Amino acid sequence: MAAAETLAVVSSSPLETDTASVPETADPAAATAATSPATTAAVALVAAARTGSEAKVSKGAMATKLLSLSGVFAVHKPKGPTSAELLNRLKEKLLAEAGMPSPEWTKRKKQMLKIGHGGTLDSAARGVLVVGIGRGTKMLTSMLSGSKRYIATGELGKATDTLDSTGRVTEEKPYDKITQEDIEGILQKFTGNIMQVPPLYSALKKDGQRLSTLMKKGASVEAKPARPVTVYNLSLQQFQPPFFTLDVECGGGFYIRSLVSDIGKELSSCANVLELTRTKQGPFTLEEHALPEDKWTIDDIAQSLEHCSSLLPEVLALKKSKPEESNEQVLSCEYITLSETKGEDAVIKTC
């Protein structure tokens, strides 16, 4: 509304020129030179006002479009940031594009931009991260129970406290006698409905704190009891000692780090995860659906939501949200991070 009012005022303001000082001439340059300084300043002022008003209208329209986004899509998480950090980066890019820097919208909460992710990836892992926006955040729980697919490269002969290459080496054992046939021969033991002990470095909680946080503080932490998990498919893709690559399709609550560690133990050695990529979560694949960071724009996400809506079951289909009536809605933002662990409360953080 403010932008429209500004345009109306500018449009209704007449341009005052000193016509007496402008001689009749066919030379536009001479006419321009003869224009009074007051006229030049007035024209510049009106042009600047119009440009500023148009920018406000454009930003207001983008803010409205951002608030209207609703559904589930996927982004490509690189190695390095945590899933929560990546979500913050996505949120900040969207708010900046909508012209809503945080100091302007944190004090008032007339409209809520809800954005969250379902199915945490370790900071050292990359791949598909499913994101819900608007009413799509309510659909994230269903993403946790769906199947996921990973390509994991393990390293034989070394065990770490985190069960991956980011941790401290706690044990080393020989692996030179292990063959490809040995690995392929034990994979059946880790397929189907099995019991699995989660890693100590995980998002699971004790007394309200994550086990990984307690471990980093040096607190004494006991391993959680084994729990039932499901592995739909498990195959060996490559073996070049000490490295082996697995293709794993599993259900919710499954830890690839625990799988690789257990395989090492089953082979009378030890192992840790060197590389981990999630190639699929539910219907979303890394190759077809995960948006790289240069596509984290309001328009690209709107297109992705439209495309991805056909991938979801009808019971989860969302109706398009109606655009807000005003372009001047005040944005606030929260994100919801859902653990893959059943029974663990969702963590809701408000920006």
Salt bridges, closest charged atoms under 4 A:
ASP122 OD2 - ARG257 NE 3.02
ASP161 OD2 - ARG168 NE 3.87
GLU171 OE2 - LYS173 NZ 3.60
ASP247 OD2 - ARG149 NH2 2.74
GLU266 OE2 - LYS189 NZ 2.64
GLU275 OE2 - LYS79 NZ 3.31
GLU293 OE1 - ARG89 NH1 3.11
ASP299 OD1 - LYS65 NZ 2.47
GLU306 OE1 - LYS320 NZ 3.57
GLU340 OE2 - ARG278 NH1 3.46
